[in-house]
Amino acid sequence: MDAHLAGPAASNDEQLDGMRRLVVVGDVLLDRDITGTADRLSPEAPVPVIADTQAIDRPGGAGLAAVLAAREPGWCVTLVCGLGQDTAGARVRTLLDQAGVEVVDLAAAGTTPVKTRIRVADRTLLRFDTATTPLRLGPLADIARARLDEAAAVLVCDYGRGIGAHDELRQALTDAARRCPLVWDPHPKGAEPVLGTALAVPNADEARALTGDSGPRELGDDVGRGVRLLAAWPVKQVAVTQGRNGAVLIAGPSSHPLVVPGRPAAGDTCGAGDQLAVTAAVMLGAGRLPSHAVAAAVEAATSYVQAGGPASLYVPQSDGPSAPLELAARVRARGGKVVGAGGCFDLLHAGHLSLLHQARRLGDVLVVCINSDDSVRRLKGHDRPVVGERERAALLEALDCVDGVLVFGEDTPEKVLAELHPDIWVKGGDYAGQRITEADLVESWGGEVVVVPYLDGHSTTNRIDQLTQQAGAR
């Protein structure tokens, strides 16, 4: 299947108008996913038989980082790399062109690594890598120097294939680091960051390998490794990333580490580190503090995993009302479960939080459907809601357990449910023993309606009545 990466369609010159430039430097691979179904074992051996397969190619390594960066509003992207002189290299260049990435190729000879994953039901069963010959890099092109001179930020994604050790390029990167923030995503087999690097972002396993410390992966141990890397490298700060646990930012041996907690996210983690590095680079390039950049980077990586990881590259991005529906479609397409919950959610309280946390644990994504202000007024009276729909939606979206919010204007949620098609529709325990109105609709597509325990003593109406009585008594 020849899928096209979502990316800007404008030419490079058009993108420059009012936009910042990010230069990504690094080693490039071709990533290939072969997905299918497996419902039987082979008669020849106890191994699954994969059927109904389809293959999707995408740039890997620094190429994936460049594609992710090209989706950042207000940024145009140049990738300085070495592409193999082979079919895989040509394929990567085509995919980068489709994504709107300008490519500066320094390779004079060599082949492109191809990483292939066999995946079923959003799980990788097998990965195999092709044998490659080393890249031979030519001199640094004038266009690469020019792009580094005008960059607002630079990101180096070193995958240990040699571009990070290119002498001319390292000098140009050192010069760039004096003018703009440079983020270095290191590799145990790669080169150390150049002088002046603003932020290095090794993950916990890379930090262990780079320091030779094979001890536990606890927070204190990661902090210690980060301190050692900060002392060994000519960098200003080090953020050791910890997957779903977030990241820890070290600014100096005597300063307290900044811990950025993560939040649970189910999905394909391939490329999450690239997304984190890209977000950190563009945030620093926009003038944000390193602490803000790392916090935003952890959140961006989490959202990337929730959206399906690299599969999200083939779905147009949306921040509008349809975004939760697109998210649900992506989760469903990769075999995940979509959970829905509904209500007014006026004056968010502990009872609401209990319901939402329980609902989220039932599947892979939770979309909350809330009544519009007009709908609440028809149901609850002219003095409701106390909190408007925009603020109610924003509060819900800020919860770690909520992945998206849809607002509906009808008295009942049947119309929005028909669009969302949840696999599980959740109601609070106060509905126990009742036939829920929308049950027939949800069950018509094979969905389930469930009731979760109700946290007694919490009611928005009772709380409003209490506040009214207290105000009247004053």
N, C-alpha and C positions, 0 to 999 in steps of 0.2 A: 504494500500500500504506500503510495507516495503522498504522505501528509505534508502540509505546509506549516511552517512555524509562524505563529502570530507575531507580527512585528511592524514597525513603522514602514510605510510605503514611500515616504518622501526620499528624495535624493539627498546625498550628503551635504551638498551646498545649501539645499533648502532647509535642512535640519539646523544649520549653523545660525540661522536668523533667530537671535534672542535665546539661544540654547547654550548650556555649558557642555564642554567636551570631557568625556572620561576615556582615558587610554588604558586598555587592558593589555597586559603583556604576559605571555605564558605559553605553555605546551598544550597542543590541541590533539584530541582524539576523535574518532568516530564512534559514537555510542549507538548500538542497535538493540532494540527490544523486539523479541518474537513472543507474541502473546497468543494464547489459545485456551482450549478447555481440556480437562483431563477427567474422564469418568470411568476409566478401566485401566487395568494393568496389562502389560505385554505378556503373551503366552511364553515368550522366550526367556524372560527374566522378570523378577518382581520390580519393574520400573513402570512409571506412568506413561501412557500413550497420549501424546499431545495432538489434538485435532483442531480444525477450524483456525489455523494460525494466520496471523498477519504480522508483518514486520514494519517497524517505524524507525527511521534514522534521525539522529540529531547530533549537533556538535557536542563534543565532550571536553572535559578539562577546562582550559581557559576559554574554549569556544562556547561552552555552556554559560560561563560567567558573562561573556560578551552578549549573548542572546538575552539573558536575564536583565543585563544592564540596559539593553536597547528598549526594554519595556518601561523603563523609568521615565516619567514625564519630565520634560525639560532638559533631557540629556541626549547628546549624540555620541556614538561609540566608535572608537577605532581599536582594532585588535592587531597587535604586533606579535607575530608568531612564526612558526616554521611549519608549513604544510608539506606533507610527503608528496613526492612526485609520482603519484599513483592514482588509481581509481578512487580509493577511499579519500585521498586528499582533495580530489576534484569534487567529490560528493559533499565534503564538509564545506568547501568554498561556496557551492551552490546554496546550501542551507544557510550559511552566514549572510549571503547576498539577500536571500528571501527575508531574513530577519532585519535587514537594514543596517548591518554592521559593515563598516569599512575595514578591509583586510590589507595589512602590510605584511607580505610574506618574505621572510629572510632565508628560507631554505634553498640550498643549492642542490641537494641530493638527499635521498633517504625515503623511508616509507612511513605511512600513517598507522598508528596503532588502532585496531578495531576491537572494541569491548562489546561482547554480545551477551545479553541476558535472556534466558528462557523463563517466561513468567506465566503463571496460571492463578486466577482468582486473587490478583494483587499480591502474589508471593513469587519470589525468585526461586526456581528449582535448580538452576544451573547457570554458571557464567563461564565463558571461555574467551580467551584473548588470543589474537593472532600474533605470530612471531613477526618482529620488525627489525629493520636495519637502522642503525643510528642516523639521526639527521646531521647533515653537514650544513652549517649556517654560513652565509656570505656576510659581507660587510653591512653595517647599519645603513639603511637607506635614508636619503635626505628627507623623504616624506615622514619617516618615523621620528626624526629629530624635530621636524616642524610641528608634528602633532603633539609631541611631548612638551614643546615650548609653549603651546597654547592651551594645554590641559588645565582644567580646574581641579582634577584629581586623577591619580594613577593607581591602578590595581595590578599587582603582580600575582599570578596564579602559577606557582612553580610545581609542576608534576614530576620533576626529576629527570626530564628528557634533555636538559642542556641549555635551554634558552636563558635561564636565570644566571648562567655562568658566562654568557657572551660578554667579552671585555668592553667593547665599544658601547653596547647597550647598558651595561652596568654603570659606566661613566655618565651616560645620558640620563639614566634614572637617578643617579646621585645629584646631578644638576637640577633635575625636575623636583626632587625632594626639597630643595632650597626654596622653590617657588610655590609649591602646592602640596597638599597632603598626599602621602603615598602609603598605601596599605599593602602588606606583604602576606600572602597566604602560602606558608612554607610546606616543604616536603622533606622527609628524612633523607632522601637521596639527592636533594637539590642544593642550591647555593644559599648562603646566609643572606639576610636582607642587606641592602645597601645603606650607607651612612645617611642619617637623616630620616629614615623611615618613621612615619608618624605612628603606625600601629601594625603589629604583627598578630595574626589570628590563627595560631596552630590549634587543632583540636586536641582533646585530651590524649589520644593515642599517639599523635604526632609529638606532643610535648614529652611523653614518656620516652619515645625513641630518640628524640633530639637531645635529651638530657642524659640518656642511658639509665634512667630511673624506672625500674620495672615494678615499683611498689604499687600500693592500692590506688584506685581511682576516686579517692575521697576529695572533698573540697580543699582541705588543708594541704593535701599532697599536690593538687593542681596549682594551688597558690605558690607552693615552694618551687615547683618546676617553672612556673611563670617568672618568679624572681630570678632564678638561675639563667633563664633565657634573656631576661632584661639585662643582666650583668654581662652576658657573653656577646650580645648582639648590639650593633650601633643603632638601636631603635629607641623611641621615646616612651612607648607603652606596649604592653603585651596583653592580649585577651585570649585566655585559654577557653575554648568553646567545649561544652559538655553535653551536646545533643539535647535531648528533651529536658535536661536539668538546667539549661541556659548557658551562662558564661560567667567568667570571673575576670575583671580588668585590674591589672597591676600597673601602677604608675611609678613605683619606686620601692626599694627594699624596706624603707621605714614607714611608708604610707599604708593605711588600711586598704585592703582590696575592696573593690566595688563588685558586689555579687548581684547579677541580673538573673533572677529565677526564670526558668522556662515554664511552659504549661503543656499538659499532655496533648499529643497530636498523633492520630493514627494515619498512616499513609506511607507512600514511597519516599524514603529519605534521600534518594539519589539526587545530588545537586544542592542539598540544603546548605552545606558549607559554602558553596559558591554564592548562593543567594545571600547568606549572612555577610560574606566578604564584600559583595557588590553594594549592599545597603550601607555598610559601614563606610565604604569609600565615597558614595554619593552624599551621605550625610555630612562627612567631614568636608567634602568639596563645597557643600552649601554653607559652610561656616558653623556647623553645630559642634558642640563639645564632644570629646571622645566618649564620655559617659552616656550622653544622649545618643550618639551614633551606635554604640554597642547595644543599648537597650532596644533601639529601633531595629537593629540587625537581628537580634534574637527573635523579636516579634515577627519580622518578615520571614525568617526561616521557618518558624512555626506555621505561619499562614500558608507558605509554599507547600509544606508537607500536607497540611489539611486539604489543600486544593487538589491534591493528587500528584505532587512532585513534578517530575518532567512531563507527565501527561497534560498538565495544565498549560504547557507551551502551545498546545494545539487548539486551545479554546480561547476566543477573544475575551479580553479582560473587560470587566464592567463594574462600575461603582454605583450603578443605578438600581431601581427597584427590582430588576430581574436577577441581580447578582446572587441572592440566596438560591434561586431556582437553578441557576447555572452550576453553583456549587453542589447542590443536591444531585443534579444530573451527572456530574463528574464522579461523585462518590458512588452513585448507583452503577455507573458504567464499569467501575473497577471492582464491582462485587460487594460494595459496602452497604450498610444499612442506614436509611434516612429516618430520623426520628423527628416528629413534630409535636408541639405543645401549643395550646392556645389560651387566650383570655384577655382581660383588660389590662392587667398588670399596672393598675393605678396605685401609687404609693407603694413602691417595691418593698417587701418585708421578708422576714425569715421564712414564712410559709412558702412564698414564691421561690426563694432560693433552694429550699429543700426539694420542691417539685422539679425544678430545672436541673439540679445536680443529679437527681435520680433518673430523670429522663435521658440525660446525656450518656449515662452509663449503659443504656440499653442499645446503643448503636455507634455509628462512626461519625455522625454529624447531627446537630440539633438545630432545627429552624423553628423559631417561635413566631406564631401568628397572633397579632394583637389587633383589637378593635380600634378603628379610627375614633377621633374625638366625637364626630357626629353619631357614630354607632354606640359609643358609650353613653352619650346623652339620651338616646332613645331607650337604652336598656336600664340605666341607673338614675336618670333624672337630670334636670337642667343644670344642677350644681356640680355635675361630674362631667369629665374627669377633673381631678385636682391637678394632675400633671398632663400636659399636652402630649400628643402622639409622638412628636419629634424627640422630646426629651425622654419619654418612656422607651422609645426605640434605642436611643443612644445609651441609656442606662443598661438595658438588656444586652446590647452589643458589647458593652465593656466587661461583661462577665465572661470568665474563662470557659464556662460550660456552654455558652451560647455561640453558635457559629454564624447565625444570620437571623434577621428579623424581617417579616413581611407584615404590612399593614393592610387590613381589609375594611371596607366600608359597609358591608352588609351586617345584618343582625346576627347571622350565624356564619361559620367559616367554610361552608361547603364549596363555594367558588374557589377560594384560595387553596383548599385541599385538593381540588381537582387539578390544579396546576402543580402543586408540590408533590402529590402522590407519595405521601410518607409510607414507609414500611410499617412503622409503629406510630400510633397517635396516642398521646399520653394525657390523662386527666387526673386530677387530684382525688384523694380518697373520699372526699365529701360526695362523690358521685357513686360510691360503692353501692351495689344492689340496684342500680338504675340502668336502663337501656339508654345509652348516650345517643343523642339525635343523629349525629353524623356517622354512626357506626356502619349503617348499611352502605354508605358511599365508600368509606375506607375499605370495607371488606370486599367491595366489588372488584378491586384490582389485587386482591390477595393480601391486603394490609391487615394489621391487628389493632384493636383498640384495647388499651390496658389502663388500669388504675394503679397509682402508686400511693403509698401511705400518706395520709394527710397530717400535717403538723398542727395539732390542736391549739386553739387559743389565738390563732392569727387570722384576721379578717380585715380587709381594707375598709369595708363599710363600718364595722364596729370601731375601728381605730379613728375614722373620721368623726363618728358620733361622740367618742370620748374627747377628742380635741375640741369639738364644738361645745360640749358641756363644760370643759375646763375653761374655755374662753368666756363663756357666759357667766361663770361663777366669779370672774375677776371684777 
